Amino acid sequence: MTALVVKNFRAAEGRFDALGDFFKAVLGDTRAFAGCINVDVYADESAVSYTLVEEWVTFADHDNYVAWRTAQGDLDETGDLLDGGIENGLSVYEWEIKLIFKRIALKSREWIYFKSRLHTF
């Protein structure tokens, strides 16, 4: 089982590009953090938002990561870039994932199609 965490960041007015630059600057550390399996980023200019799809070994690994980011002050910096700050500009969804072979191929096709429609970096 792995932990899937999806975060949707709604940029403040005029801050969409700055938010993207922030992610480009910090996601290398995220991907290298203990327990991080993968992070994909999707930009939606029409909705002025970025969606991060993160896969972690456990939710505890993700919690450790968030604690580290908080201690670094990164959440404060991110909050300044979001519409309504962290409290209103960020939505987080979490799932525990069990892979079932029969469904992997179907989900992969859907996911690849979804990814191909959005800008990634």
FIRODO-328936 format. One line per 5 residues: number of its first residue (from 1); their letters; for each residue x, y, z of N, C-alpha, C, O, CB. Coordinates in Angstrom, 2 decimals, always signed. Glycine has a CB too. Layout:
% residues N
NUM> a> X/Y/Z/X/Y/Z/X/Y/Z/X/Y/Z/X/Y/Z ~ ...
***
This chain:
% residues 121
1> mtalv> +0.83/-1.18/+0.00/+0.00/+0.00/+0.00/+0.88/+1.24/+0.00/+1.95/+1.27/+0.61/-0.95/+0.00/+1.21 ~ +0.40/+2.25/-0.69/+1.08/+3.54/-0.70/+0.07/+4.63/-0.38/-1.14/+4.41/-0.40/+1.78/+3.80/-2.07 ~ +0.59/+5.81/-0.10/-0.25/+6.96/+0.20/-0.26/+7.89/-1.00/+0.79/+8.29/-1.49/+0.25/+7.71/+1.48 ~ -1.44/+8.23/-1.48/-1.60/+9.17/-2.58/-2.16/+10.46/-2.00/-3.21/+10.46/-1.35/-2.53/+8.59/-3.69 ~ -1.46/+11.56/-2.26/-1.88/+12.87/-1.76/-2.01/+13.80/-2.96/-1.06/+13.99/-3.72/-0.86/+13.44/-0.70
6> vknfr> -3.19/+14.37/-3.12/-3.45/+15.30/-4.22/-3.70/+16.67/-3.61/-4.56/+16.84/-2.74/-4.68/+14.83/-5.10 ~ -2.92/+17.65/-4.08/-3.03/+19.01/-3.55/-3.38/+19.95/-4.70/-2.72/+19.93/-5.74/-1.70/+19.46/-2.85 ~ -4.39/+20.76/-4.51/-4.77/+21.74/-5.51/-4.49/+23.14/-4.95/-5.04/+23.53/-3.92/-6.28/+21.59/-5.90 ~ -3.63/+23.88/-5.64/-3.23/+25.22/-5.23/-3.86/+26.23/-6.18/-3.57/+26.21/-7.38/-1.67/+25.36/-5.21 ~ -4.71/+27.12/-5.68/-5.33/+28.16/-6.49/-4.52/+29.45/-6.30/-4.44/+29.99/-5.20/-6.84/+28.38/-6.08
11> aaegr> -3.91/+29.91/-7.38/-3.02/+31.07/-7.32/-3.79/+32.36/-7.06/-4.92/+32.54/-7.52/-2.21/+31.19/-8.61 ~ -3.16/+33.25/-6.32/-3.70/+34.60/-6.13/-3.64/+35.34/-7.47/-2.87/+34.97/-8.36/-2.92/+35.37/-5.02 ~ -4.44/+36.37/-7.58/-4.49/+37.14/-8.82/-3.09/+37.64/-9.20/-2.40/+38.27/-8.39/-5.47/+38.33/-8.68 ~ -2.69/+37.36/-10.43/-1.40/+37.78/-10.93/-0.21/+36.98/-10.42/+0.93/+37.35/-10.67/-1.20/+39.20/-10.60 ~ -0.45/+35.88/-9.70/+0.64/+35.12/-9.08/+0.80/+33.71/-9.66/+1.57/+32.92/-9.12/+0.40/+35.03/-7.61
16> fdalg> +0.09/+33.39/-10.74/+0.14/+32.05/-11.32/+1.57/+31.67/-11.71/+2.04/+30.59/-11.35/-0.77/+31.97/-12.55 ~ +2.27/+32.53/-12.44/+3.63/+32.23/-12.87/+4.59/+32.14/-11.68/+5.48/+31.28/-11.66/+4.13/+33.29/-13.86 ~ +4.42/+33.02/-10.71/+5.28/+32.98/-9.51/+5.09/+31.68/-8.74/+6.05/+31.12/-8.22/+4.98/+34.19/-8.60 ~ +3.85/+31.20/-8.68/+3.59/+29.93/-8.00/+4.26/+28.78/-8.76/+4.83/+27.89/-8.13/+2.07/+29.67/-7.88 ~ +4.20/+28.80/-10.08/+4.89/+27.79/-10.88/+6.39/+27.83/-10.67/+7.03/+26.78/-10.56/+4.57/+27.98/-12.35
21> dffka> +6.95/+29.03/-10.61/+8.39/+29.17/-10.36/+8.76/+28.63/-8.98/+9.81/+28.00/-8.81/+8.81/+30.64/-10.47 ~ +7.90/+28.86/-8.00/+8.13/+28.33/-6.66/+8.20/+26.81/-6.70/+9.11/+26.21/-6.12/+7.02/+28.79/-5.68 ~ +7.24/+26.17/-7.38/+7.24/+24.72/-7.46/+8.50/+24.21/-8.17/+9.09/+23.22/-7.74/+5.99/+24.22/-8.19 ~ +8.89/+24.87/-9.24/+10.11/+24.45/-9.95/+11.32/+24.51/-9.03/+12.22/+23.67/-9.12/+10.34/+25.34/-11.19 ~ +11.35/+25.50/-8.15/+12.50/+25.67/-7.25/+12.54/+24.64/-6.12/+13.62/+24.26/-5.68/+12.48/+27.06/-6.66
26> vlgdt> +11.38/+24.18/-5.65/+11.36/+23.34/-4.45/+11.08/+21.86/-4.69/+11.33/+21.05/-3.80/+10.36/+23.87/-3.50 ~ +10.56/+21.50/-5.85/+10.13/+20.11/-6.02/+11.27/+19.11/-6.12/+11.05/+17.91/-5.90/+9.28/+20.01/-7.24 ~ +12.47/+19.55/-6.44/+13.61/+18.64/-6.40/+13.83/+18.09/-5.00/+14.08/+16.90/-4.81/+14.89/+19.34/-6.89 ~ +13.72/+18.98/-4.01/+13.84/+18.55/-2.61/+12.69/+17.64/-2.21/+12.87/+16.69/-1.45/+13.89/+19.76/-1.68 ~ +11.50/+17.93/-2.71/+10.34/+17.09/-2.40/+10.57/+15.68/-2.92/+10.37/+14.70/-2.20/+9.05/+17.68/-3.00
31> rafag> +10.98/+15.58/-4.17/+11.18/+14.26/-4.79/+12.31/+13.48/-4.11/+12.30/+12.25/-4.11/+11.49/+14.42/-6.28 ~ +13.27/+14.19/-3.52/+14.39/+13.53/-2.85/+14.09/+13.22/-1.38/+14.88/+12.55/-0.72/+15.63/+14.39/-2.94 ~ +12.97/+13.70/-0.87/+12.65/+13.52/+0.55/+12.36/+12.05/+0.85/+11.76/+11.35/+0.03/+11.44/+14.40/+0.95 ~ +12.79/+11.59/+2.02/+12.60/+10.19/+2.42/+11.12/+9.82/+2.35/+10.27/+10.47/+2.95/+13.14/+9.95/+3.84 ~ +10.84/+8.75/+1.62/+9.47/+8.25/+1.51/+8.71/+8.74/+0.30/+7.63/+8.23/+0.01/+8.73/+8.61/+2.72
36> cinvd> +9.25/+9.73/-0.41/+8.57/+10.22/-1.61/+8.86/+9.27/-2.77/+10.01/+9.00/-3.10/+9.04/+11.68/-1.96 ~ +7.80/+8.78/-3.38/+7.94/+7.89/-4.53/+7.89/+8.70/-5.82/+8.67/+8.46/-6.74/+6.83/+6.82/-4.53 ~ +6.96/+9.66/-5.89/+6.78/+10.42/-7.12/+5.97/+11.68/-6.84/+5.13/+11.70/-5.94/+6.10/+9.56/-8.21 ~ +6.24/+12.72/-7.62/+5.42/+13.93/-7.61/+5.23/+14.38/-9.05/+6.21/+14.58/-9.77/+6.07/+15.07/-6.74 ~ +3.98/+14.53/-9.47/+3.65/+15.10/-10.77/+2.94/+16.42/-10.54/+2.18/+16.56/-9.58/+2.76/+14.12/-11.62
41> vyade> +3.20/+17.39/-11.41/+2.59/+18.71/-11.29/+1.82/+19.00/-12.57/+2.32/+18.79/-13.67/+3.67/+19.81/-11.02 ~ +0.61/+19.50/-12.40/-0.25/+19.84/-13.52/-0.68/+21.29/-13.37/-1.15/+21.71/-12.31/-1.49/+18.91/-13.60 ~ -0.50/+22.06/-14.44/-0.88/+23.47/-14.44/-2.15/+23.64/-15.26/-2.27/+23.09/-16.35/+0.26/+24.36/-15.00 ~ -3.09/+24.39/-14.72/-4.33/+24.70/-15.43/-4.49/+26.22/-15.43/-4.99/+26.80/-14.47/-5.57/+24.00/-14.76 ~ -4.05/+26.85/-16.52/-4.08/+28.31/-16.59/-5.49/+28.86/-16.53/-5.71/+29.93/-15.95/-3.39/+28.78/-17.85
46> savsy> -6.46/+28.16/-17.12/-7.83/+28.67/-17.12/-8.42/+28.70/-15.72/-9.24/+29.57/-15.41/-8.71/+27.82/-18.04 ~ -8.02/+27.78/-14.87/-8.50/+27.75/-13.48/-7.52/+28.44/-12.54/-7.77/+28.52/-11.33/-8.74/+26.31/-13.03 ~ -6.40/+28.93/-13.08/-5.35/+29.59/-12.32/-4.94/+28.71/-11.14/-4.86/+29.16/-9.99/-5.83/+30.98/-11.83 ~ -4.67/+27.43/-11.45/-4.33/+26.50/-10.37/-3.28/+25.50/-10.81/-3.07/+25.24/-12.00/-5.58/+25.77/-9.89 ~ -2.63/+24.94/-9.82/-1.69/+23.84/-9.99/-2.18/+22.69/-9.14/-2.66/+22.88/-8.02/-0.22/+24.25/-9.60
51> tlvee> -2.07/+21.48/-9.69/-2.41/+20.29/-8.94/-1.16/+19.43/-8.82/-0.53/+19.10/-9.83/-3.57/+19.50/-9.61 ~ -0.81/+19.07/-7.60/+0.31/+18.17/-7.34/-0.26/+16.81/-6.97/-1.11/+16.70/-6.08/+1.24/+18.71/-6.21 ~ +0.20/+15.78/-7.65/-0.18/+14.41/-7.34/+1.07/+13.75/-6.78/+2.03/+13.50/-7.50/-0.75/+13.64/-8.62 ~ +1.03/+13.46/-5.48/+2.19/+12.94/-4.77/+1.92/+11.51/-4.33/+0.85/+11.19/-3.83/+2.54/+13.83/-3.56 ~ +2.92/+10.66/-4.52/+2.83/+9.29/-4.03/+3.92/+9.10/-2.98/+5.10/+9.39/-3.22/+2.99/+8.25/-5.20
56> wvtfa> +3.51/+8.62/-1.80/+4.41/+8.43/-0.66/+4.36/+6.99/-0.20/+3.35/+6.30/-0.38/+4.04/+9.39/+0.49 ~ +5.44/+6.52/+0.41/+5.47/+5.16/+0.95/+4.39/+5.04/+2.04/+3.65/+4.06/+2.06/+6.88/+4.82/+1.53 ~ +4.31/+6.03/+2.93/+3.30/+6.03/+4.00/+2.82/+7.46/+4.22/+3.47/+8.42/+3.80/+3.88/+5.42/+5.32 ~ +1.68/+7.60/+4.89/+1.22/+8.93/+5.27/+2.17/+9.55/+6.29/+2.30/+10.78/+6.33/-0.20/+8.85/+5.84 ~ +2.81/+8.74/+7.11/+3.78/+9.27/+8.07/+4.93/+9.96/+7.35/+5.42/+10.99/+7.81/+4.32/+8.13/+8.98
61> dhdny> +5.37/+9.41/+6.21/+6.42/+10.06/+5.42/+5.95/+11.42/+4.93/+6.69/+12.40/+4.98/+6.83/+9.17/+4.21 ~ +4.71/+11.48/+4.46/+4.16/+12.76/+4.01/+4.06/+13.74/+5.17/+4.38/+14.92/+5.02/+2.78/+12.55/+3.36 ~ +3.61/+13.28/+6.33/+3.51/+14.14/+7.50/+4.88/+14.69/+7.89/+4.99/+15.86/+8.26/+2.89/+13.38/+8.68 ~ +5.92/+13.86/+7.82/+7.29/+14.31/+8.11/+7.72/+15.38/+7.12/+8.37/+16.36/+7.49/+8.27/+13.13/+8.08 ~ +7.36/+15.18/+5.86/+7.68/+16.15/+4.82/+7.00/+17.50/+5.10/+7.63/+18.55/+5.01/+7.26/+15.61/+3.44
66> vawrt> +5.71/+17.46/+5.42/+4.98/+18.70/+5.70/+5.57/+19.41/+6.92/+5.69/+20.64/+6.92/+3.48/+18.40/+5.94 ~ +5.95/+18.66/+7.94/+6.58/+19.26/+9.12/+7.90/+19.93/+8.74/+8.21/+21.01/+9.22/+6.82/+18.19/+10.20 ~ +8.66/+19.28/+7.87/+9.94/+19.85/+7.42/+9.70/+21.12/+6.62/+10.38/+22.13/+6.83/+10.72/+18.82/+6.57 ~ +8.73/+21.09/+5.69/+8.42/+22.29/+4.90/+7.96/+23.43/+5.80/+8.32/+24.59/+5.58/+7.34/+21.97/+3.84 ~ +7.17/+23.11/+6.80/+6.69/+24.12/+7.74/+7.86/+24.75/+8.48/+7.93/+25.97/+8.61/+5.68/+23.51/+8.74
71> aqgdl> +8.78/+23.92/+8.96/+9.96/+24.42/+9.68/+10.84/+25.28/+8.78/+11.47/+26.22/+9.26/+10.78/+23.25/+10.24 ~ +10.89/+24.98/+7.48/+11.68/+25.75/+6.52/+11.04/+27.11/+6.21/+11.71/+27.99/+5.67/+11.86/+24.95/+5.24 ~ +9.76/+27.27/+6.54/+9.05/+28.51/+6.22/+8.42/+28.51/+4.85/+7.89/+29.53/+4.40/+9.99/+29.67/+6.33 ~ +8.47/+27.37/+4.16/+7.94/+27.30/+2.80/+6.42/+27.47/+2.75/+5.90/+27.99/+1.77/+8.32/+25.99/+2.17 ~ +5.71/+27.04/+3.78/+4.26/+27.20/+3.78/+3.87/+28.67/+3.85/+2.87/+29.07/+3.26/+3.62/+26.43/+4.94
76> detgd> +4.64/+29.46/+4.57/+4.38/+30.91/+4.63/+4.57/+31.53/+3.26/+3.76/+32.35/+2.82/+5.30/+31.59/+5.65 ~ +5.65/+31.14/+2.57/+5.92/+31.67/+1.24/+4.84/+31.24/+0.26/+4.38/+32.04/-0.56/+7.30/+31.21/+0.74 ~ +4.42/+29.99/+0.34/+3.37/+29.49/-0.54/+2.07/+30.23/-0.27/+1.36/+30.59/-1.21/+3.18/+27.98/-0.36 ~ +1.75/+30.45/+0.98/+0.51/+31.13/+1.34/+0.38/+32.50/+0.71/-0.72/+32.91/+0.35/+0.41/+31.26/+2.83 ~ +1.50/+33.20/+0.56/+1.48/+34.52/-0.06/+1.14/+34.46/-1.55/+0.72/+35.46/-2.14/+2.83/+35.20/+0.12
81> lldgg> +1.31/+33.29/-2.15/+1.05/+33.13/-3.58/-0.35/+32.61/-3.88/-0.77/+32.55/-5.03/+2.07/+32.18/-4.18 ~ -1.08/+32.23/-2.83/-2.38/+31.59/-3.01/-3.54/+32.55/-2.79/-3.46/+33.49/-2.00/-2.52/+30.41/-2.06 ~ -4.62/+32.30/-3.51/-5.85/+33.08/-3.37/-6.47/+32.76/-2.01/-7.00/+31.67/-1.80/-6.85/+32.76/-4.53 ~ -6.40/+33.71/-1.09/-6.94/+33.49/+0.25/-5.95/+32.83/+1.20/-6.35/+32.39/+2.28/-8.17/+32.67/+0.18 ~ -4.69/+32.73/+0.81/-3.68/+32.11/+1.67/-3.85/+30.60/+1.75/-4.68/+30.02/+1.06/-3.74/+32.70/+3.04
86> iengl> -3.05/+29.97/+2.61/-3.09/+28.51/+2.77/-4.49/+28.04/+3.16/-4.95/+27.01/+2.68/-2.07/+28.06/+3.83 ~ -5.16/+28.79/+4.02/-6.46/+28.37/+4.54/-7.51/+28.23/+3.44/-8.36/+27.34/+3.52/-6.95/+29.35/+5.58 ~ -7.47/+29.09/+2.42/-8.51/+29.09/+1.39/-8.01/+28.70/+0.00/-8.80/+28.29/-0.85/-9.13/+30.44/+1.31 ~ -6.72/+28.81/-0.24/-6.19/+28.56/-1.58/-5.63/+27.17/-1.80/-5.13/+26.87/-2.88/-5.14/+29.54/-1.87 ~ -5.70/+26.32/-0.77/-5.13/+24.97/-0.88/-6.17/+23.94/-0.46/-6.77/+24.03/+0.61/-3.86/+24.83/-0.02
91> svyew> -6.37/+22.95/-1.33/-7.22/+21.79/-1.00/-6.34/+20.55/-1.04/-5.54/+20.39/-1.96/-8.44/+21.66/-2.00 ~ -6.49/+19.67/-0.05/-5.68/+18.46/+0.03/-6.61/+17.25/+0.15/-7.54/+17.24/+0.96/-4.69/+18.52/+1.23 ~ -6.33/+16.23/-0.68/-7.10/+14.99/-0.66/-6.11/+13.84/-0.49/-5.04/+13.84/-1.09/-7.94/+14.81/-1.97 ~ -6.46/+12.86/+0.34/-5.56/+11.74/+0.61/-6.29/+10.42/+0.43/-7.45/+10.27/+0.81/-4.98/+11.84/+2.04 ~ -5.57/+9.45/-0.17/-6.08/+8.09/-0.33/-4.99/+7.09/-0.01/-3.81/+7.34/-0.29/-6.63/+7.87/-1.76
96> eikli> -5.37/+5.98/+0.57/-4.46/+4.85/+0.72/-4.70/+3.97/-0.51/-5.84/+3.63/-0.82/-4.70/+4.05/+2.08 ~ -3.63/+3.61/-1.21/-3.75/+2.93/-2.49/-3.30/+1.48/-2.38/-2.23/+1.18/-1.85/-2.92/+3.65/-3.55 ~ -4.13/+0.59/-2.89/-3.78/-0.81/-3.07/-3.87/-1.07/-4.57/-4.92/-0.84/-5.17/-4.72/-1.79/-2.24 ~ -2.80/-1.54/-5.17/-2.82/-1.82/-6.60/-3.43/-3.18/-6.86/-3.06/-4.17/-6.24/-1.40/-1.75/-7.19 ~ -4.36/-3.21/-7.78/-5.01/-4.45/-8.18/-4.73/-4.63/-9.67/-5.13/-3.81/-10.49/-6.57/-4.43/-7.87
101> fkria> -4.03/-5.72/-10.02/-3.55/-5.90/-11.38/-4.60/-5.69/-12.45/-4.32/-5.04/-13.46/-2.99/-7.26/-11.52 ~ -5.78/-6.20/-12.26/-6.80/-6.11/-13.28/-7.13/-4.67/-13.65/-7.52/-4.40/-14.78/-8.05/-6.81/-12.82 ~ -6.97/-3.76/-12.73/-7.37/-2.38/-12.95/-6.20/-1.47/-13.35/-6.42/-0.34/-13.78/-8.02/-1.84/-11.70 ~ -4.98/-1.95/-13.22/-3.84/-1.09/-13.51/-3.84/-0.62/-14.96/-3.66/+0.57/-15.22/-2.53/-1.82/-13.21 ~ -4.05/-1.53/-15.91/-4.00/-1.16/-17.32/-5.08/-0.13/-17.64/-4.81/+0.86/-18.32/-4.18/-2.40/-18.22
106> lksre> -6.28/-0.34/-17.16/-7.36/+0.60/-17.41/-7.03/+1.96/-16.80/-7.19/+2.99/-17.46/-8.68/+0.07/-16.84 ~ -6.59/+1.97/-15.58/-6.27/+3.23/-14.93/-5.09/+3.91/-15.62/-5.06/+5.14/-15.72/-5.97/+3.01/-13.45 ~ -4.12/+3.14/-16.08/-2.97/+3.73/-16.75/-3.40/+4.45/-18.01/-2.94/+5.57/-18.27/-1.94/+2.66/-17.08 ~ -4.26/+3.85/-18.80/-4.73/+4.50/-20.03/-5.47/+5.80/-19.70/-5.24/+6.82/-20.34/-5.65/+3.56/-20.84 ~ -6.32/+5.75/-18.72/-7.06/+6.95/-18.34/-6.10/+8.03/-17.85/-6.24/+9.20/-18.20/-8.10/+6.63/-17.27
111> wiyfk> -5.14/+7.63/-17.03/-4.21/+8.59/-16.46/-3.32/+9.21/-17.52/-3.08/+10.41/-17.52/-3.37/+7.93/-15.38 ~ -2.82/+8.38/-18.44/-1.98/+8.90/-19.52/-2.78/+9.89/-20.35/-2.25/+10.94/-20.73/-1.45/+7.74/-20.41 ~ -4.02/+9.57/-20.65/-4.87/+10.49/-21.41/-5.05/+11.79/-20.63/-4.93/+12.88/-21.21/-6.24/+9.85/-21.71 ~ -5.32/+11.70/-19.35/-5.50/+12.88/-18.52/-4.23/+13.72/-18.51/-4.29/+14.94/-18.68/-5.90/+12.48/-17.09 ~ -3.09/+13.07/-18.32/-1.83/+13.79/-18.27/-1.52/+14.48/-19.59/-0.95/+15.57/-19.60/-0.70/+12.85/-17.90
116> srlht> -1.90/+13.86/-20.70/-1.55/+14.43/-21.99/-2.32/+15.71/-22.28/-1.93/+16.49/-23.15/-1.81/+13.42/-23.10 ~ -3.40/+15.95/-21.56/-4.21/+17.13/-21.79/-3.76/+18.33/-20.96/-4.26/+19.44/-21.17/-5.65/+16.82/-21.49 ~ -2.84/+18.12/-20.05/-2.41/+19.19/-19.17/-0.90/+19.39/-19.28/-0.15/+18.46/-19.56/-2.81/+18.89/-17.73 ~ -0.49/+20.61/-19.04/+0.94/+20.93/-19.04/+1.58/+20.34/-17.78/+1.05/+20.49/-16.68/+1.16/+22.48/-19.10 ~ +2.71/+19.68/-17.94/+3.43/+19.15/-16.78/+4.86/+19.67/-16.78/+5.40/+20.05/-17.82/+3.41/+17.60/-16.77
121> f> +5.46/+19.68/-15.59/+6.89/+20.01/-15.49/+7.48/+19.28/-14.33/+8.68/+19.41/-14.06/+7.13/+21.52/-15.36
***
